C-alpha cells in the first residue's frame, strides 16, 4: 500500500486550538509513519500584550518567545513515539506556514481554527482561512 502522508506540518502558537491540532497531527504522523514538523512562527511585531511578557533585555526576542510557546507543547511530544523536528521562524504566520509547507514538500498541514490573537484576525483575516486558500497541500483545521 502506498503511503500518501509522509510529512506533516503542525503550526503552533500556544493557543488551545493549536494544542488540539498538535494532538491530531501526532496521531496522523504516528498512524502514517510520517515525519512531524512543529512550526512556530513568531510574529514580526510580537504577540499582543497579555499573552507573553516582553523578552528580557539583551535576549533574542524570537528565541525567547519561541521557548515560551514550546514549553506549553513539548510534553505532548515527549511521550509519543513519533519522528519530529521543530522549526522557528519570524514573519506573518499565514505566509510563512504556506511558504515552509511548499518548500519542505509537506503533504499535510494540521492547524487550529483560531490562534491567540482575536485582534489580528479582525485586522488581517483568519490565519487558518488564509492557509486553507493558499497552501499547496491538504490542510486539516481543528476546532
Secondary structure, DSSP 8 states (H G I E B T S, - for coil): ------EEEEEE-SSHHHHHHHHHHHHHHHHHT-EEEEEEEE-TT---TTTS----TTS-HHHHHHHHHHHHHHHHHHTS---EEEEEEES-HHHHHHHHHHHTT-SEEEEES--S-HHHHHHH--HHHHHHHH-SSEEEEE-
